[in-house]
């Protein structure tokens, strides 16, 4: 031990200690890099899937899906809000062209196009690689597609009536032209789904045809009538009321009206009870947990952070709406597990 202390205090000792420190640093960096590579490998495995079909006697097809990026609950909320703005600009552009004023429509089309790019950057991208090999293992076909779940739900409570009403009017007009009756025009809609790809294409065509206002208007009208879908799921109706009550409760807390906030939290609980009755035993436990969380918060609406907690309740309830094919959804392992949608009977 004495010899070791002497080593620490002489010149050669300093050099040795420095070398040891350098070696330790190198080993630490190598270990950290290896751990990072391993974590990356695990993430890639989690986000990738491969399906192989065919006997291989003549051909065998392999489809590999690799998803990059994630979409948290907060970003899904943001995507919904921005898409509602896209629809709003679409409606305003239609008004300009109806008035035979392309110059008034142009800024709204450009703003809608700009927001579309932002939403695209927020949405995860899935790369789908399809490979076909013959019986000898020779690759005879390969194609790579990049796709996004880009049907965006514009949740009630986030949409001003000036966004929805022009869409309903446009659908009624289109139905009238075909001699049809639009049965769902006056019912409560669980959600409004915007098909971002379709709307984007029609915005681009309208932008290129602004020197021909009637043709540009025709494309924007298609974006309204075919690019926006009014979704009705009767089983989700109680969730619409839950969503509305929680939004009001959040606003009342922000305005310091705590008694009104508590009343709306109670309304949300009542509707959650109605919704829970529609579910199986296991799925109902998730809803019961939200009811319990609301009960715990009710006497604490004056506490700091109460409004944020109510917003989190809102996001949990919204995540239970029945998803449509291609609809944007939470792509984040931890949050998706925490906000897993109950399975309906």
HUDACOR-V917398 format. One record per residue. N is the residue number from 1. PHI is phi in whole degrees, 0 to 359 (* if undefined). Layout:
N | PHI
N | PHI
This chain:
1 | *
2 | 298
3 | 298
4 | 293
5 | 297
6 | 299
7 | 298
8 | 294
9 | 258
10 | 258
11 | 298
12 | 297
13 | 299
14 | 299
15 | 295
16 | 294
17 | 300
18 | 298
19 | 294
20 | 298
21 | 298
22 | 296
23 | 298
24 | 299
25 | 297
26 | 297
27 | 298
28 | 298
29 | 297
30 | 295
31 | 295
32 | 298
33 | 297
34 | 297
35 | 296
36 | 295
37 | 298
38 | 296
39 | 298
40 | 297
41 | 297
42 | 297
43 | 299
44 | 296
45 | 295
46 | 295
47 | 268
48 | 246
49 | 215
50 | 229
51 | 236
52 | 245
53 | 232
54 | 100
55 | 287
56 | 90
57 | 297
58 | 240
59 | 218
60 | 220
61 | 246
62 | 240
63 | 242
64 | 246
65 | 245
66 | 230
67 | 258
68 | 241
69 | 88
70 | 222
71 | 221
72 | 286
73 | 300
74 | 295
75 | 287
76 | 297
77 | 299
78 | 296
79 | 300
80 | 297
81 | 297
82 | 294
83 | 292
84 | 296
85 | 291
86 | 300
87 | 296
88 | 297
89 | 295
90 | 301
91 | 298
92 | 293
93 | 295
94 | 298
95 | 302
96 | 299
97 | 287
98 | 298
99 | 272
100 | 57
101 | 232
102 | 300
103 | 296
104 | 284
105 | 283
106 | 303
107 | 300
108 | 291
109 | 297
110 | 294
111 | 294
112 | 296
113 | 295
114 | 296
115 | 293
116 | 299
117 | 298
118 | 296
119 | 299
120 | 300
121 | 292
122 | 280
123 | 279
124 | 299
125 | 244
126 | 250
127 | 265
128 | 250
129 | 251
130 | 249
131 | 232
132 | 244
133 | 239
134 | 274
135 | 297
136 | 269
137 | 84
138 | 279
139 | 286
140 | 248
141 | 205
142 | 211
143 | 214
144 | 237
145 | 244
146 | 247
147 | 232
148 | 225
149 | 282
150 | 237
151 | 265
152 | 260
153 | 274
154 | 264
155 | 291
156 | 301
157 | 97
158 | 257
159 | 253
160 | 289
161 | 299
162 | 292
163 | 276
164 | 276
165 | 301
166 | 299
167 | 293
168 | 298
169 | 299
170 | 297
171 | 293
172 | 295
173 | 295
174 | 296
175 | 295
176 | 297
177 | 297
178 | 267
179 | 72
180 | 251
181 | 251
182 | 277
183 | 292
184 | 266
185 | 290
186 | 248
187 | 265
188 | 286
189 | 262
190 | 300
191 | 205
192 | 244
193 | 258
194 | 255
195 | 275
196 | 299
197 | 298
198 | 294
199 | 299
200 | 300
201 | 298
202 | 289
203 | 297
204 | 296
205 | 294
206 | 298
207 | 298
208 | 284
209 | 246
210 | 296
211 | 283
212 | 235
213 | 308
214 | 294
215 | 290
216 | 299
217 | 297
218 | 299
219 | 291
220 | 292
221 | 295
222 | 295
223 | 299
224 | 290
225 | 277
226 | 254
227 | 274
228 | 236
229 | 248
230 | 268
231 | 258
232 | 233
233 | 231
234 | 301
235 | 294
236 | 268
237 | 307
238 | 300
239 | 292
240 | 299
241 | 291
242 | 300
243 | 300
244 | 295
245 | 295
246 | 292
247 | 297
248 | 295
249 | 298
250 | 298
251 | 294
252 | 296
253 | 297
254 | 297
255 | 269
256 | 77
257 | 262
258 | 287
259 | 294
260 | 294
261 | 299
262 | 294
263 | 300
264 | 289
265 | 295
266 | 296
267 | 299
268 | 299
269 | 298
270 | 300
271 | 290
272 | 296
273 | 298
274 | 298
275 | 294
276 | 300
277 | 295
278 | 274
279 | 256
280 | 287
281 | 300
282 | 291
283 | 296
284 | 295
285 | 296
286 | 294
287 | 291
288 | 300
289 | 298
290 | 293
291 | 301
292 | 295
293 | 295
294 | 294
295 | 301
296 | 294
297 | 278
298 | 309
299 | 280
300 | 241
301 | 293
302 | 274
303 | 288
304 | 296
305 | 88
306 | 297
307 | 297
308 | 295
309 | 294
310 | 295
311 | 299
312 | 293
313 | 300
314 | 302
315 | 294
316 | 297
317 | 295
318 | 297
319 | 294
320 | 271
321 | 301
322 | 296
323 | 278
324 | 260
325 | 304
326 | 79
327 | 281
328 | 298
329 | 215
330 | 297
331 | 237
332 | 205
333 | 304
334 | 291
335 | 290
336 | 297
337 | 291
338 | 291
339 | 246
340 | 304
341 | 288
342 | 297
343 | 272
344 | 282
345 | 298
